[in-house]
Amino acid sequence: MNPSTAQAEVIVDELVRNGVRHAVLAPGSRNAPLAYALHRAAHAARLRLHVRIDERSAGFLALGLAARTRQPVPVFCTSGTAASNLHPAVSEAYHAGVPLLVITADRPPELRAAGANQTIDQHRLYGSEVRLFDELGVAEARSGQNAYWRSQVCRAWAAAASGMRGGPVHLNLPFREPLVPDGDTEWFEPLEGRQGGERWTEVADRGSSPSSLGRLSSGRGLVLVGDWGAEEASAWGECVGWPVLSEVGGVGVSGSAAISTGMWLLNLPEFLREHRPEQVLCVGRPTVFRQVQQLLADSGVEVLLAHGGIGWPAPAHNVREVAETFGAGSAGPEPVDPQWLTAWQQADQKASAALHAALDLERWPNGPAVAREVVDALPENSLLVLGSSNPSRDVALAARQRPDVLVHRNRGAAGIDGTVSTALGAATGHGGPTYALLGDLTFLHDSNGLMLGPYEQRPDLTIVVFNDDGGGIFSLLEQGGPEHSDSFDRVFGTPHGTDLGRLCAAHGVEHVQVPGHAELRGALRPKPGLRVVEVRANRHELRAVHQRLHAAVRSALLG
């Protein structure tokens, strides 16, 4: 057995012993030893192998799998710019706390020094955005390496899985030729792992519970749910009488304390002056709405943060207390103002009635109306993957309460990179009906995610693409103002004119374009396999639609 084959076989075996059940491979020449080892492990049903020819899509597929299973998922690639293409997924995993194992093949040192083909500097390629970087020594024809290889795999696994949520780890593996098995099964020492399929190195539980907040004391508080903890925060808010506001509105948030129109209410200064909280419990890291950032920056509001094991938001650098969790099992503060939650609930009812009445009057399709239709149509216990930009905002602003739906968003770095692949990975990890709501640019940015070979699994995933032919999000920002109309379309609107039906046909993916409400509801009925549902719209009315909805909510609450 040659050294490269021996090292790859041991690494894959130890990964399986540590709990790997899914592995993603982007093929290449230098990572051929790993490809053979993964294929053998998959053939023996020890893991499920997913192969992608685009490294960026491979990275986000692994990220989606890891985000849903909460277990480290390895993604393997060859050397050179292939490894660079994994960086967006690494960034998202780092900022979102997703346990991702990035395993890159590399040239050995003597070939790097010679300027070999497909060679870049992969040492600490992802900078500070990994929990651990390690480069294994080049495998050699000598004994004493089995323990070293297995130990380093366990070290990487533990680093990726540590903390409440986890994070990315980078292992760089330089391989010398030969890179393919030579048919010989003999090695200088036994290559087996521990007996009974155990890990080589067990990392003991530190025995300490996550730190919890201790300053939760006000009866006039507010819970802001960012990217985790919605279920626990909902129960806690209901127990202590604090309104629960989420950046996905009422989706995935349960209980009578959930305020589905919370993002509208926070955007009404007059309302907020009369309903200003004394404390805000921020669970996770909210990133979408400016009104949330303004509330967290209010010097008159005490901000308490449960960060879930990753970095914390502090818009005004005035966070009073930080802990890993808010203590979901504790009773929390005693409600001293029994009318506090009631006032928010009554405002929510008024705002919701006005919002949906106004939305019913708008010409269909528009982003908020489509988001509402999609959420209404989801089967129980579905997973909804939301693209960045408008879909996340539209669901938060227009969807009705659906506590029985799970939500995934790539809000760590909030990019549109790899969202199709993320949805495929999340759907595979979820194992049930999964839907994605994406804008057209997000969909096109990762159209390679649809490239599934005949051996690859197609999960039950329906991708709804709201196609307004360009960057509709900018219509709602400063760039969309009338004073910038002469330059907007070229540099922000960016119309593309792509025929999504033909694009899907090229990949052998079912596609349907729906013209109205009834057709959309019909297209969203549960169905096995992968499909794309397209809704075409005119983004030039988007700014006006949002202004009319805001006016309706404002009038209902303030007169």
C-alpha positions as CSV (number, residue, x, y, z in Angstrom):
1,M,0.0,0.0,0.0
2,N,1.4,3.4,-0.9
3,P,1.6,6.2,1.8
4,S,-1.1,8.4,0.3
5,T,-3.6,5.5,0.2
6,A,-2.8,4.5,3.7
7,Q,-3.2,8.0,5.1
8,A,-6.5,8.6,3.2
9,E,-8.0,5.3,4.4
10,V,-7.1,6.0,8.0
11,I,-8.5,9.6,7.9
12,V,-11.9,8.5,6.4
13,D,-12.1,5.6,8.9
14,E,-11.5,7.9,11.9
15,L,-14.0,10.4,10.6
16,V,-16.7,7.7,10.5
17,R,-15.7,6.6,14.0
18,N,-16.2,10.2,15.2
19,G,-19.7,10.3,13.8
20,V,-19.5,11.4,10.2
21,R,-22.6,10.2,8.3
22,H,-22.5,12.6,5.3
23,A,-19.4,13.6,3.3
24,V,-19.1,15.9,0.3
25,L,-16.5,15.5,-2.3
26,A,-15.4,17.8,-5.1
27,P,-13.2,15.6,-7.3
28,G,-9.7,16.4,-8.4
29,S,-6.3,14.7,-9.0
30,R,-4.4,15.6,-5.8
31,N,-7.3,14.5,-3.6
32,A,-7.7,11.2,-5.4
33,P,-6.6,9.2,-2.4
34,L,-9.4,10.6,-0.4
35,A,-11.9,10.1,-3.2
36,Y,-11.1,6.4,-3.4
37,A,-11.3,6.0,0.4
38,L,-14.7,7.9,0.5
39,H,-16.1,5.7,-2.3
40,R,-15.1,2.6,-0.4
41,A,-16.7,3.8,2.8
42,A,-19.9,4.7,0.9
43,H,-20.0,1.4,-0.8
44,A,-19.8,-0.3,2.6
45,A,-22.7,1.9,3.8
46,R,-20.5,3.5,6.4
47,L,-21.4,7.0,5.2
48,R,-23.4,8.8,2.5
49,L,-21.3,10.4,-0.2
50,H,-22.3,13.5,-2.1
51,V,-20.3,14.5,-5.1
52,R,-20.3,18.0,-6.7
53,I,-18.0,19.3,-9.5
54,D,-18.2,22.9,-8.2
55,E,-16.3,23.5,-5.0
56,R,-18.4,26.4,-3.9
57,S,-21.6,24.4,-4.3
58,A,-19.9,21.5,-2.5
59,G,-19.0,23.8,0.5
60,F,-22.5,25.1,0.9
61,L,-24.1,21.6,0.5
62,A,-21.9,20.5,3.4
63,L,-22.9,23.6,5.3
64,G,-26.6,23.0,4.8
65,L,-26.1,19.4,6.0
66,A,-24.2,20.4,9.1
67,A,-26.6,23.2,10.0
68,R,-29.6,20.8,10.1
69,T,-27.8,17.8,11.6
70,R,-25.7,19.9,14.1
71,Q,-22.9,17.4,13.4
72,P,-19.6,18.2,11.7
73,V,-19.8,17.4,7.9
74,P,-16.5,17.2,5.9
75,V,-16.1,18.6,2.5
76,F,-13.0,17.5,0.4
77,C,-11.4,19.2,-2.5
78,T,-8.2,19.2,-4.5
79,S,-5.4,21.8,-4.4
80,G,-5.2,25.3,-5.8
81,T,-8.1,27.6,-6.5
82,A,-10.4,24.7,-5.7
83,A,-9.7,25.4,-2.0
84,S,-10.2,29.1,-2.5
85,N,-13.8,28.4,-3.7
86,L,-14.6,27.0,-0.3
87,H,-13.9,30.3,1.4
88,P,-17.5,31.7,1.2
89,A,-18.9,28.6,2.9
90,V,-16.1,28.8,5.6
91,S,-17.0,32.4,6.2
92,E,-20.7,31.6,6.6
93,A,-20.0,28.6,8.9
94,Y,-17.7,30.7,11.1
95,H,-20.1,33.6,11.6
96,A,-23.2,31.3,11.9
97,G,-21.5,28.7,14.2
98,V,-21.9,25.7,11.8
99,P,-19.6,22.7,12.4
100,L,-17.8,22.3,9.0
101,L,-14.7,20.2,8.3
102,V,-12.8,21.5,5.3
103,I,-10.2,19.0,4.1
104,T,-8.1,20.3,1.3
105,A,-5.5,18.2,-0.6
106,D,-2.2,19.9,-1.4
107,R,1.1,19.5,-3.1
108,P,4.0,18.4,-0.9
109,P,6.6,21.1,0.1
110,E,9.1,20.2,-2.6
111,L,6.5,20.7,-5.4
112,R,5.3,24.0,-3.9
113,A,8.9,25.2,-3.9
114,A,9.1,24.2,-7.6
115,G,6.1,26.3,-8.6
116,A,4.0,23.2,-9.5
117,N,0.8,23.3,-11.3
118,Q,-2.5,24.0,-9.4
119,T,-0.5,25.3,-6.4
120,I,-1.2,28.2,-4.1
121,D,-0.3,28.9,-0.5
122,Q,-3.0,27.0,1.4
123,H,-1.4,27.4,4.8
124,R,-4.0,29.2,6.9
125,L,-5.9,29.9,3.7
126,Y,-9.1,30.9,5.6
127,G,-7.3,33.2,8.0
128,S,-9.1,33.8,11.3
129,E,-12.4,32.3,10.2
130,V,-11.6,28.7,11.4
131,R,-11.6,27.3,14.9
132,L,-8.4,25.3,14.1
133,F,-6.0,24.9,11.2
134,D,-3.7,21.9,10.9
135,E,-1.5,20.6,8.2
136,L,-0.6,17.0,8.5
137,G,2.9,15.8,7.7
138,V,3.3,14.1,4.3
139,A,2.7,10.4,4.6
140,E,5.8,8.3,4.3
141,A,6.7,4.7,4.0
142,R,7.5,4.1,7.7
143,S,5.7,3.0,10.8
144,G,4.4,5.2,13.6
145,Q,1.9,7.3,11.6
146,N,-1.5,5.6,12.3
147,A,-1.8,7.1,15.8
148,Y,-0.8,10.6,14.6
149,W,-3.3,10.6,11.7
150,R,-6.2,9.4,13.9
151,S,-5.3,11.8,16.8
152,Q,-5.4,14.8,14.5
153,V,-8.7,13.8,13.0
154,C,-10.1,13.6,16.5
155,R,-8.6,17.0,17.4
156,A,-10.2,18.5,14.3
157,W,-13.6,17.0,15.0
158,A,-13.6,18.2,18.6
159,A,-12.7,21.8,17.5
160,A,-15.5,21.8,15.0
161,A,-18.0,20.5,17.4
162,S,-17.0,22.5,20.5
163,G,-19.3,25.0,22.1
164,M,-23.0,25.3,21.8
165,R,-23.0,25.4,18.1
166,G,-19.7,24.6,16.5
167,G,-17.6,26.1,13.7
168,P,-15.3,25.4,10.7
169,V,-12.0,23.6,10.9
170,H,-9.4,23.4,8.1
171,L,-7.2,20.3,7.6
172,N,-4.6,20.6,4.8
173,L,-3.2,17.3,3.5
174,P,-0.2,17.3,1.2
175,F,0.0,14.1,-0.8
176,R,2.9,12.7,-2.7
177,E,2.5,10.5,-5.8
178,P,1.3,7.8,-6.4
179,L,-2.2,9.1,-5.7
180,V,-4.1,5.9,-6.7
181,P,-4.2,2.6,-5.0
182,D,-1.5,0.1,-6.1
183,G,-3.4,-3.1,-5.2
184,D,-1.1,-3.9,-2.3
185,T,-2.8,-4.1,1.1
186,E,0.3,-4.4,3.2
187,W,1.6,-1.6,5.5
188,F,4.4,-1.2,8.0
189,E,2.0,-1.4,11.0
190,P,-1.6,-2.2,11.7
191,L,-3.9,0.6,10.5
192,E,-6.9,-0.3,12.6
193,G,-8.5,2.1,15.0
194,R,-9.7,1.4,18.5
195,Q,-11.7,-1.7,19.2
196,G,-15.5,-1.6,19.0
197,G,-15.4,1.3,16.5
198,E,-14.5,3.8,19.1
199,R,-12.8,7.1,18.5
200,W,-9.0,7.2,18.8
201,T,-9.3,10.1,21.3
202,E,-12.3,10.7,23.4
203,V,-12.9,14.3,24.4
204,A,-14.5,14.3,27.8
205,D,-17.5,16.5,28.6
206,R,-16.1,19.5,30.5
207,G,-18.9,19.1,33.0
208,S,-20.1,22.7,33.0
209,S,-23.4,24.0,31.8
210,P,-23.5,26.9,29.4
211,S,-23.3,30.2,31.2
212,S,-26.7,31.9,31.7
213,L,-27.8,35.5,32.0
214,G,-28.4,36.7,35.6
215,R,-29.7,40.3,35.1
216,L,-33.1,39.6,33.7
217,S,-35.1,41.7,36.1
218,S,-37.7,43.9,34.4
219,G,-41.4,43.3,33.9
220,R,-41.2,45.6,30.8
221,G,-38.9,43.6,28.6
222,L,-38.7,42.4,25.0
223,V,-37.2,39.3,23.5
224,L,-35.5,39.6,20.1
225,V,-34.9,36.3,18.4
226,G,-32.1,36.3,15.8
227,D,-30.6,33.1,14.4
228,W,-31.3,30.4,17.1
229,G,-33.3,29.6,20.1
230,A,-36.8,30.5,18.8
231,E,-38.6,27.7,20.5
232,E,-36.9,28.2,23.9
233,A,-37.3,32.0,23.7
234,S,-41.0,31.7,22.8
235,A,-41.7,29.6,25.9
236,W,-39.7,31.8,28.1
237,G,-41.3,35.0,26.9
238,E,-44.8,33.6,27.4
239,C,-43.8,32.5,30.9
240,V,-42.6,35.9,32.1
241,G,-44.9,38.1,30.0
242,W,-42.3,39.6,27.6
243,P,-43.3,40.0,23.9
244,V,-41.3,37.8,21.5
245,L,-40.2,39.4,18.2
246,S,-38.4,37.4,15.6
247,E,-36.5,38.4,12.4
248,V,-38.6,35.8,10.6
249,G,-41.9,37.2,12.0
250,G,-44.2,34.6,13.3
251,V,-42.6,31.6,11.4
252,G,-41.1,29.1,13.8
253,V,-42.2,31.1,16.8
254,S,-44.9,29.8,19.1
255,G,-47.0,30.9,22.0
256,S,-49.2,33.8,22.8
257,A,-46.2,36.1,23.4
258,A,-45.2,35.9,19.8
259,I,-45.7,39.2,17.9
260,S,-45.8,38.4,14.2
261,T,-45.8,42.1,13.1
262,G,-42.9,42.9,15.4
263,M,-40.7,44.3,12.6
264,W,-43.5,46.7,11.6
265,L,-44.0,47.9,15.2
266,L,-40.4,48.6,15.8
267,N,-40.4,50.7,12.7
268,L,-43.0,53.1,14.2
269,P,-41.2,55.6,16.4
270,E,-44.4,56.9,17.9
271,F,-45.5,53.5,19.0
272,L,-42.1,52.6,20.3
273,R,-41.9,55.8,22.5
274,E,-45.1,54.6,24.3
275,H,-43.9,51.0,24.4
276,R,-40.2,51.3,25.1
277,P,-38.8,48.3,26.9
278,E,-36.5,48.6,29.8
279,Q,-34.6,45.5,29.0
280,V,-34.1,43.7,25.7
281,L,-33.1,40.1,25.7
282,C,-31.4,39.4,22.3
283,V,-31.1,35.7,21.5
284,G,-28.5,35.1,18.8
285,R,-27.5,37.7,16.2
286,P,-30.2,39.6,14.3
287,T,-28.8,41.0,11.1
288,V,-31.7,42.0,8.8
289,F,-33.7,45.0,10.0
290,R,-32.3,48.4,10.8
291,Q,-35.0,49.1,13.3
292,V,-33.7,46.2,15.3
293,Q,-30.2,47.6,15.3
294,Q,-31.6,51.0,16.4
295,L,-33.3,49.4,19.3
296,L,-30.2,47.6,20.4
297,A,-28.3,50.9,20.1
298,D,-30.8,52.8,22.3
299,S,-28.8,54.1,25.3
300,G,-32.0,54.0,27.4
301,V,-32.5,50.3,26.9
302,E,-30.5,47.7,28.8
303,V,-29.3,45.0,26.3
304,L,-28.7,41.5,27.5
305,L,-27.4,39.0,25.0
306,A,-27.5,35.2,24.8
307,H,-25.0,34.6,22.0
308,G,-25.2,30.8,21.6
309,G,-21.4,30.4,21.6
310,I,-20.5,32.7,18.8
311,G,-19.7,36.4,18.5
312,W,-22.3,38.9,19.7
313,P,-24.0,42.0,18.2
314,A,-23.4,45.3,19.9
315,P,-24.4,48.2,17.6
316,A,-23.6,50.8,20.2
317,H,-21.1,48.7,22.2
318,N,-23.4,49.0,25.2
319,V,-24.4,45.4,25.9
320,R,-24.8,45.0,29.7
321,E,-24.4,41.3,30.1
322,V,-23.4,38.4,27.8
323,A,-23.9,34.7,28.3
324,E,-24.2,31.6,26.2
325,T,-27.9,31.1,27.0
326,F,-30.6,33.0,28.8
327,G,-31.5,30.1,31.1
328,A,-34.5,28.7,29.4
329,G,-35.2,26.5,32.4
330,S,-35.3,29.3,34.9
331,A,-38.4,31.3,35.9
332,G,-36.9,34.6,34.9
333,P,-38.2,38.0,36.2
334,E,-41.6,38.3,37.8
335,P,-44.0,40.3,35.6
336,V,-44.5,43.6,37.3
337,D,-46.7,45.2,34.6
338,P,-49.4,42.7,33.6
339,Q,-50.6,45.1,30.9
340,W,-47.2,45.2,29.1
341,L,-47.7,42.0,27.1
342,T,-51.4,42.8,26.5
343,A,-50.5,46.1,25.0
344,W,-48.1,44.5,22.5
345,Q,-50.6,41.7,21.7
346,Q,-53.4,44.3,21.0
347,A,-51.1,46.3,18.7
348,D,-50.1,43.1,16.9
349,Q,-53.7,42.3,16.2
350,K,-54.4,45.7,14.8
351,A,-51.3,45.8,12.8
352,S,-51.8,42.3,11.4
353,A,-55.4,43.0,10.4
354,A,-54.4,46.2,8.6
355,L,-51.4,44.7,7.0
356,H,-53.2,41.7,5.4
357,A,-56.2,43.8,4.4
358,A,-53.8,46.2,2.6
359,L,-51.9,43.3,1.1
360,D,-55.1,41.8,-0.3
361,L,-55.6,45.1,-2.3
362,E,-52.2,45.0,-3.9
363,R,-51.7,43.8,-7.4
364,W,-50.3,40.2,-7.4
365,P,-47.6,39.1,-7.5
366,N,-45.4,41.1,-5.2
367,G,-42.8,39.9,-2.7
368,P,-44.7,40.2,0.6
369,A,-47.8,38.5,-1.0
370,V,-45.9,35.6,-2.4
371,A,-44.1,35.1,0.9
372,R,-47.4,35.0,2.7
373,E,-48.8,32.5,0.2
374,V,-45.7,30.2,0.4
375,V,-45.8,30.1,4.3
376,D,-49.5,29.6,4.4
377,A,-49.2,26.6,2.0
378,L,-46.3,24.8,3.8
379,P,-47.1,21.3,5.2
380,E,-46.6,20.8,9.0
381,N,-43.1,20.3,10.1
382,S,-41.7,21.6,6.9
383,L,-38.3,23.3,6.6
384,L,-38.2,26.7,4.9
385,V,-34.8,27.9,3.6
386,L,-34.8,31.7,3.0
387,G,-32.5,33.5,0.7
388,S,-30.9,36.7,1.8
389,S,-32.1,40.1,0.6
390,N,-35.9,40.3,0.1
391,P,-37.2,36.8,0.9
392,S,-36.0,37.1,4.5
393,R,-37.6,40.5,4.9
394,D,-40.8,39.5,3.0
395,V,-41.5,36.5,5.3
396,A,-40.8,38.6,8.4
397,L,-43.1,41.4,7.3
398,A,-46.0,39.5,5.7
399,A,-46.2,35.8,6.8
400,R,-48.8,34.7,9.3
401,Q,-47.7,32.8,12.4
402,R,-46.6,29.3,11.7
403,P,-45.0,27.8,14.8
404,D,-44.8,24.4,13.1
405,V,-42.3,25.4,10.4
406,L,-38.6,25.4,10.8
407,V,-36.5,28.1,9.2
408,H,-32.9,28.1,8.0
409,R,-31.1,31.3,6.7
410,N,-27.5,31.8,5.8
411,R,-27.3,34.9,8.0
412,G,-23.8,34.4,9.4
413,A,-22.2,36.4,6.6
414,A,-25.6,37.1,4.9
415,G,-24.4,36.5,1.4
416,I,-26.3,35.1,-1.5
417,D,-23.5,32.6,-2.2
418,G,-24.4,28.9,-2.4
419,T,-28.0,29.2,-1.3
420,V,-29.3,26.5,-3.7
421,S,-26.7,24.1,-2.5
422,T,-27.4,25.1,1.1
423,A,-31.1,24.3,0.6
424,L,-30.2,20.9,-0.9
425,G,-28.0,20.1,2.0
426,A,-30.5,21.3,4.5
427,A,-33.3,19.3,2.8
428,T,-31.1,16.1,3.0
429,G,-30.4,16.7,6.6
430,H,-34.0,17.5,7.4
431,G,-35.4,14.4,5.8
432,G,-38.9,15.8,5.3
433,P,-40.7,18.3,3.1
434,T,-38.4,21.3,2.4
435,Y,-39.0,24.5,0.6
436,A,-36.8,27.4,-0.3
437,L,-37.9,31.0,-1.1
438,L,-35.2,32.7,-3.2
439,G,-34.8,35.8,-5.3
440,D,-33.8,35.4,-8.9
441,L,-30.2,36.7,-8.4
442,T,-29.7,34.4,-5.4
443,F,-30.9,31.5,-7.5
444,L,-28.7,32.3,-10.5
445,H,-25.7,32.9,-8.3
446,D,-25.7,29.2,-7.4
447,S,-27.5,27.7,-10.4
448,N,-24.6,25.1,-10.4
449,G,-26.3,23.7,-7.3
450,L,-28.8,22.2,-9.6
451,M,-26.1,20.1,-11.3
452,L,-26.7,16.7,-9.8
453,G,-25.2,13.7,-11.5
454,P,-27.1,10.4,-12.0
455,Y,-25.6,8.9,-8.8
456,E,-26.6,11.8,-6.5
457,Q,-29.5,11.9,-4.2
458,R,-32.4,14.4,-5.0
459,P,-34.1,15.3,-1.7
460,D,-37.7,16.5,-1.5
461,L,-37.1,20.2,-2.2
462,T,-39.3,22.8,-3.8
463,I,-37.4,26.0,-4.7
464,V,-39.7,29.0,-5.2
465,V,-38.0,31.7,-7.2
466,F,-39.4,35.2,-7.0
467,N,-38.1,36.5,-10.3
468,D,-38.3,40.3,-10.7
469,D,-35.4,40.3,-13.1
470,G,-32.7,41.9,-11.0
471,G,-31.8,43.3,-7.6
472,G,-35.1,44.2,-6.1
473,I,-33.6,44.7,-2.6
474,F,-31.9,47.9,-3.8
475,S,-35.3,49.4,-4.6
476,L,-36.0,49.5,-0.8
477,L,-32.6,51.1,0.1
478,E,-31.2,54.5,-0.5
479,Q,-30.1,53.6,-3.9
480,G,-33.7,53.1,-5.0
481,G,-34.7,56.7,-4.4
482,P,-36.0,58.8,-7.3
483,E,-32.9,61.0,-7.3
484,H,-30.8,58.0,-8.4
485,S,-33.2,56.7,-11.1
486,D,-30.9,57.5,-14.0
487,S,-28.2,55.1,-12.8
488,F,-30.2,52.6,-10.7
489,D,-31.1,50.0,-13.3
490,R,-27.6,49.6,-14.8
491,V,-25.6,49.3,-11.6
492,F,-28.1,48.1,-9.0
493,G,-31.2,46.8,-10.7
494,T,-29.0,44.6,-13.0
495,P,-31.7,43.0,-15.2
496,H,-30.5,39.7,-16.6
497,G,-33.3,38.4,-18.8
498,T,-32.4,34.7,-18.1
499,D,-35.0,32.1,-19.0
500,L,-35.1,30.1,-15.8
501,G,-37.2,27.3,-17.5
502,R,-34.5,26.6,-20.0
503,L,-31.8,26.8,-17.3
504,C,-33.7,24.1,-15.2
505,A,-34.2,22.0,-18.3
506,A,-30.5,22.0,-19.0
507,H,-30.0,20.4,-15.5
508,G,-33.0,18.1,-15.9
509,V,-34.9,19.8,-13.0
510,E,-38.6,20.1,-13.1
511,H,-39.8,23.8,-13.6
512,V,-43.1,25.4,-13.5
513,Q,-44.0,29.1,-13.9
514,V,-47.2,30.1,-12.0
515,P,-49.3,33.0,-13.1
516,G,-51.6,33.4,-10.0
517,H,-52.6,32.5,-6.5
518,A,-54.3,29.2,-7.2
519,E,-51.5,27.9,-9.4
520,L,-48.9,28.8,-6.8
521,R,-50.9,26.9,-4.1
522,G,-51.2,23.9,-6.4
523,A,-47.5,23.9,-7.2
524,L,-46.6,23.9,-3.5
525,R,-48.5,20.7,-2.7
526,P,-46.0,18.1,-1.4
527,K,-44.3,16.2,-4.1
528,P,-41.1,14.0,-4.1
529,G,-37.9,15.2,-5.7
530,L,-36.4,18.5,-6.8
531,R,-38.4,21.1,-8.6
532,V,-38.4,24.9,-9.2
533,V,-41.5,27.1,-9.0
534,E,-41.1,30.4,-10.7
535,V,-43.1,33.5,-9.9
536,R,-42.4,36.4,-12.3
537,A,-43.0,40.0,-11.1
538,N,-42.2,43.6,-11.8
539,R,-39.8,45.1,-9.2
540,H,-40.4,48.7,-10.2
541,E,-43.5,48.7,-8.0
542,L,-41.8,47.2,-5.0
543,R,-40.9,50.4,-3.2
544,A,-44.4,51.8,-3.5
545,V,-45.9,48.5,-2.2
546,H,-43.9,48.7,0.9
547,Q,-44.7,52.3,1.4
548,R,-48.5,51.6,1.2
549,L,-48.2,48.6,3.6
550,H,-46.3,50.8,6.1
551,A,-48.9,53.5,5.8
552,A,-51.7,51.0,6.5
553,V,-50.1,49.6,9.6
554,R,-49.2,53.1,10.8
555,S,-52.8,54.3,10.3
556,A,-54.2,51.4,12.2
557,L,-52.1,52.0,15.2
558,L,-51.7,55.8,15.3
559,G,-54.7,57.0,13.4
